[in-house]
Amino acid sequence: MIYEEEGGLSDILKEKSPLDEENNLSLRPKKLSEYIGQDKIVETLKIAIEAALQRKEPLDHILFNGPPGLGKTTLAHIIASEMGTKIITSSGPALEKGGDLMGILTHMEKGDVFFIDEIHRIPKIVEEFLYPAMEDFAVDFIFDKGVHARTHRYRLEPFTLIGATTRAGLLSSPLRERFGITRDLDFYVEKDLVRIVKRSAAILEVAIEQEGAFEIARRARGTPRVANRLLKRVRDYAQVRAQGRITKAVAVEALALEGIDEHGLGETDRKLLGTIILNYKGGPVGIEALASTLQIESDVLLDVIEPYLLKSGFVIRTSQGRKASEKAYALLDIPLGGEPGLFDRSKSKRRP
């Protein structure tokens, strides 16, 4: 899906009816001054944007790398808003042919932001069209074939390409080297997530206590998107069972009902850890074997589930495969070297 918007997602919502706008209320910050966390990246962007505005030039091309939900898309919209330009968004899998990319690039105006999510999934033949576009702001059209082949270079308006990827290692070197600014987004610390939860609660007009916000933040897997999703589920629970106020007890009860433990792990996470320990004797085990056993796509394991388990120390990645750490054994209440059959689900530490 490709669409244009002026200054971010909020303006698309403004074009809808008041009821739609209320139901689809965006929790995304609209300015860098509202953005919480990733302080070094935000400071870098502030300087780059101010310098570009002073020179009246587009920003350098930017590449954001990091697990899903950390704010890559949000930053792209903020950059377009701060630069006073419109943003055109697409994704790697959507750009199937060179013509798809040509159609977008040739209709862009000076200073526009072109945001490509999952840029590592762009087909190789399409990626090659990006090289001259990024470097020389031009694309080459080829007419006819064989000995009658002719090329025509079409000049583009200067633009800024912002790429987002969860797996920077899959980007080719020629593409990666054409980005002037490359930044890795890391998982958020709890204090920043608490601020995000409280900000979102204020936008959603739900009363929340400091300890309630902390309970949601500590289970959010270091990810703002997860924090906002959990906040909405706790809000529903508080509305029905607790007069609409989120306290520590309300947050704990609501998240226990969702199957989220004090580490932020859900049923899928615990199932993965149990599979490594019991089915594969603690590992090492390859990602494809795990995906097959769990009946989950390997890309989902690599991009969504595994990063937080690695960061939290529940899984260890080795050259032979994934291994469960002592912390994982303790979480599931399985003794080290435990044999299949020792995993008693009723005793596993699923609830806070």
C-alpha positions in Angstrom: 0.0 0.0 0.0 1.3 3.4 -1.0 -0.1 6.7 0.2 0.9 10.3 0.8 0.4 12.4 3.8 1.3 15.8 5.0 3.1 15.8 8.3 2.4 12.2 9.4 -0.5 9.8 10.1 -2.4 12.3 12.2 -3.4 14.3 9.1 -4.9 11.2 7.4 -7.0 10.7 10.5 -8.1 14.4 10.4 -9.7 13.7 7.0 -12.0 11.2 8.5 -15.2 11.8 10.5 -14.9 12.9 14.1 -16.0 9.4 15.2 -13.3 7.7 13.1 -10.7 10.2 14.4 -11.7 9.4 18.0 -11.7 5.6 17.4 -8.3 5.7 15.6 -6.6 8.2 18.0 -2.9 8.1 17.3 -0.5 7.8 20.2 2.5 8.7 18.0 4.4 11.9 18.8 4.3 14.5 16.1 7.5 16.4 16.9 11.0 15.6 18.0 10.4 17.6 21.2 7.6 15.1 22.1 9.6 12.0 21.3 10.7 10.0 24.4 13.8 7.9 24.5 16.6 7.3 21.9 18.2 10.5 23.1 21.4 10.3 21.0 19.4 9.6 17.8 17.0 12.4 18.5 19.8 14.9 19.1 21.5 13.8 15.8 18.3 14.3 13.9 17.7 17.7 15.4 21.1 18.9 14.3 20.8 17.4 10.8 17.3 18.9 10.3 18.3 22.3 11.5 21.4 22.3 9.3 19.4 21.2 6.2 16.7 23.8 6.8 19.4 26.5 7.1 21.0 25.4 3.8 17.5 24.9 2.2 18.5 21.4 1.2 16.9 18.0 1.7 18.3 15.8 4.5 20.8 13.1 3.8 19.3 9.6 3.3 18.7 7.9 6.6 18.6 4.2 7.6 17.0 3.1 10.9 17.7 -0.4 12.1 16.1 -2.2 15.1 13.5 -4.6 16.3 9.8 -3.9 15.5 7.9 -1.3 17.5 10.8 0.9 18.6 9.8 4.0 16.6 11.4 3.8 13.1 8.1 4.7 11.3 7.3 7.3 13.9 10.7 9.0 13.4 10.2 9.0 9.6 6.9 10.9 10.0 8.4 13.3 12.5 11.3 14.1 10.1 8.8 14.9 7.3 6.8 17.1 9.6 9.9 18.9 11.0 11.2 19.5 7.4 7.8 20.8 6.3 7.4 18.3 3.5 5.1 15.4 2.7 5.9 11.8 3.2 5.3 8.9 0.7 5.4 5.5 2.3 5.8 2.0 1.0 7.5 -1.2 2.0 10.1 -3.6 0.5 7.7 -6.4 -0.5 5.3 -3.9 -2.1 8.0 -2.7 -4.6 7.9 -5.8 -6.8 9.0 -4.3 -10.1 11.2 -1.4 -11.2 8.1 0.3 -12.6 6.6 0.5 -9.1 9.6 2.4 -7.9 9.9 4.6 -11.0 6.3 5.7 -10.7 6.9 6.9 -7.1 10.2 8.6 -7.7 9.2 10.5 -10.8 6.2 12.1 -9.0 8.1 13.3 -6.0 8.6 17.0 -5.3 11.7 18.7 -4.0 12.4 17.8 -0.4 9.8 15.0 -0.2 10.5 12.1 2.2 10.2 8.6 0.7 9.9 6.1 3.5 10.5 2.4 2.8 9.7 0.0 5.6 11.3 -3.5 5.6 13.8 -2.1 3.0 15.9 -5.3 3.3 13.1 -7.1 1.4 13.3 -5.0 -1.8 14.0 -7.3 -4.8 17.5 -7.0 -6.1 16.4 -5.8 -9.5 14.4 -3.0 -7.9 17.3 -2.1 -5.5 19.5 -1.4 -8.4 17.2 1.4 -9.6 17.7 3.0 -6.2 21.4 3.5 -6.6 21.4 6.3 -9.1 18.2 7.8 -7.6 19.9 8.1 -4.2 23.3 9.2 -5.4 22.6 11.3 -8.5 18.8 12.0 -8.1 18.2 10.3 -11.5 16.7 7.2 -12.9 17.6 5.4 -16.2 14.9 4.3 -18.6 15.7 1.6 -21.1 14.0 1.4 -24.4 13.9 -1.6 -26.7 16.2 -4.6 -26.3 19.3 -6.1 -27.7 21.2 -4.1 -30.3 18.4 -1.5 -30.4 18.5 -0.8 -26.7 18.6 2.9 -25.7 18.7 4.6 -22.4 17.3 7.9 -21.2 18.3 9.5 -17.9 15.4 11.2 -16.1 16.3 13.8 -13.5 14.5 13.6 -10.2 13.8 16.3 -7.7 16.2 16.0 -4.7 14.5 13.9 -2.0 15.3 12.1 1.2 15.0 8.3 1.4 14.4 6.9 4.8 14.8 3.1 5.1 13.7 1.0 8.1 14.9 -2.5 8.7 14.9 -5.1 11.4 17.8 -7.0 9.8 20.5 -4.6 8.5 22.7 -7.6 7.7 20.5 -8.5 4.8 21.0 -5.1 3.1 23.6 -5.2 0.3 26.7 -3.1 0.8 26.1 -0.8 -2.1 22.7 0.2 -0.7 23.8 0.5 2.9 26.7 2.7 1.9 24.5 5.2 0.2 22.8 6.2 3.4 24.4 9.3 4.9 22.9 8.7 8.4 22.7 5.2 9.9 21.3 4.7 13.4 20.4 1.6 15.4 17.4 1.9 17.7 17.8 -0.1 21.0 15.2 -1.4 23.4 13.9 1.3 25.8 14.7 1.5 29.5 11.9 1.3 32.0 11.9 5.0 33.0 11.3 6.0 29.4 8.6 3.5 29.0 6.9 4.8 32.1 6.8 8.3 30.6 5.4 6.9 27.3 2.7 5.0 29.2 1.7 8.1 31.2 1.7 10.2 28.0 -0.5 7.7 26.2 -2.8 7.4 29.2 -3.3 11.2 29.2 -4.2 11.1 25.4 -6.6 8.2 26.0 -8.0 10.1 29.0 -7.6 7.3 31.4 -6.5 7.8 35.1 -3.3 5.9 35.9 -1.1 5.9 39.0 2.7 5.9 38.9 2.9 2.3 40.1 0.3 1.2 37.5 2.4 2.8 34.8 5.5 1.1 36.1 3.8 -2.4 36.0 2.9 -1.9 32.4 6.3 -0.5 31.4 8.3 -3.3 33.0 6.2 -5.9 31.0 6.5 -4.0 27.7 9.6 -5.9 26.4 11.4 -2.6 26.1 9.1 -1.6 23.2 6.8 1.4 23.1 4.4 -0.3 20.7 4.0 -3.2 23.2 3.6 -0.6 26.0 0.7 1.1 24.3 -0.9 -2.2 23.4 -0.8 -3.4 27.0 -2.1 0.0 28.2 -5.2 -0.4 26.0 -5.9 -3.9 27.4 -5.4 -2.7 31.0 -7.6 0.3 30.3 -10.4 -2.1 29.2 -10.0 -4.1 32.3 -9.9 -1.0 34.6 -13.1 0.3 32.9 -15.0 -2.9 33.5 -13.6 -4.0 36.8 -12.0 -1.0 38.6 -14.0 2.1 38.0 -11.6 3.2 35.2 -8.5 3.8 37.3 -5.3 1.9 36.7 -3.5 1.1 39.9 -0.6 -1.4 40.4 -3.1 -4.1 41.5 -5.3 -3.5 38.5 -2.4 -3.6 36.0 -1.1 -6.8 37.6 -4.5 -8.5 37.4 -5.2 -7.3 33.8 -1.8 -8.4 32.5 -2.0 -11.8 34.3 -5.3 -12.3 32.4 -3.4 -11.5 29.2 -0.8 -14.2 30.1 2.0 -11.6 30.4 4.4 -12.3 33.3 6.6 -9.9 35.2 9.3 -10.3 32.6 7.0 -9.3 29.7 7.0 -12.9 28.4 3.8 -14.3 26.9 2.6 -17.8 26.1 4.7 -18.0 22.8 7.9 -17.0 24.6 7.5 -19.6 27.3 6.6 -22.2 24.7 9.7 -21.4 22.8 11.9 -21.7 25.9 10.2 -24.9 26.9 10.8 -26.4 23.5 14.5 -25.6 23.6 14.8 -27.1 27.0 12.6 -30.2 26.7 12.6 -31.1 23.0 16.2 -30.2 22.4 17.8 -30.7 25.8 18.6 -27.1 26.2 20.1 -26.6 22.8 21.8 -25.7 20.7 19.1 -25.8 18.1 18.7 -24.1 14.7 16.1 -21.5 14.1 14.5 -23.5 11.3 14.1 -26.5 13.6 12.5 -24.3 16.2 10.2 -22.7 13.7 9.1 -26.1 12.4 8.4 -27.4 15.9 6.5 -24.4 17.0 4.7 -24.0 13.7 5.8 -20.3 13.5 7.4 -18.6 10.6 11.2 -18.3 11.1 11.1 -14.6 10.2 8.6 -14.0 13.1 11.0 -15.8 15.4 14.0 -13.8 14.2 12.4 -10.4 14.0 9.7 -10.4 16.7 10.3 -13.0 19.4 14.0 -13.7 19.6 15.5 -10.2 20.0 13.9 -9.6 23.4 14.7 -13.1 24.6 18.4 -12.5 23.6 18.4 -9.1 25.2 16.9 -10.4 28.4 19.3 -13.3 28.7 16.8 -16.1 28.4 18.3 -17.4 25.1 21.9 -17.6 24.1 22.8 -17.6 20.4 25.9 -19.6 19.4 27.4 -20.7 16.1 25.6 -24.0 16.4 22.2 -22.5 17.2 20.1 -21.2 20.1 20.6 -22.4 23.7 18.4 -21.8 26.8 20.2 -20.0 29.6 20.0 -20.8 33.3 17.6 -17.9 33.6 15.2 -19.7 31.3 15.4 -22.9 33.4 14.6 -20.9 36.5 11.7 -19.1 34.8 10.0 -22.4 33.9 11.0 -24.0 37.2 13.0 -26.8 35.5 16.2 -28.1 37.0 19.3 -27.9 34.9 19.5 -31.0 32.8 15.9 -31.7 33.3 14.3 -34.4 31.2 11.0 -34.2 29.3 8.2 -34.7 31.7 9.6 -32.5 34.4 8.0 -29.4 33.0 4.9 -29.0 35.1 2.8 -26.2 33.6 1.0 -25.6 36.8 4.3 -24.8 38.5 5.8 -22.6 35.8 6.2 -19.0 36.8 3.5 -17.6 34.5 1.9 -15.2 36.8 3.4 -12.3 38.6 
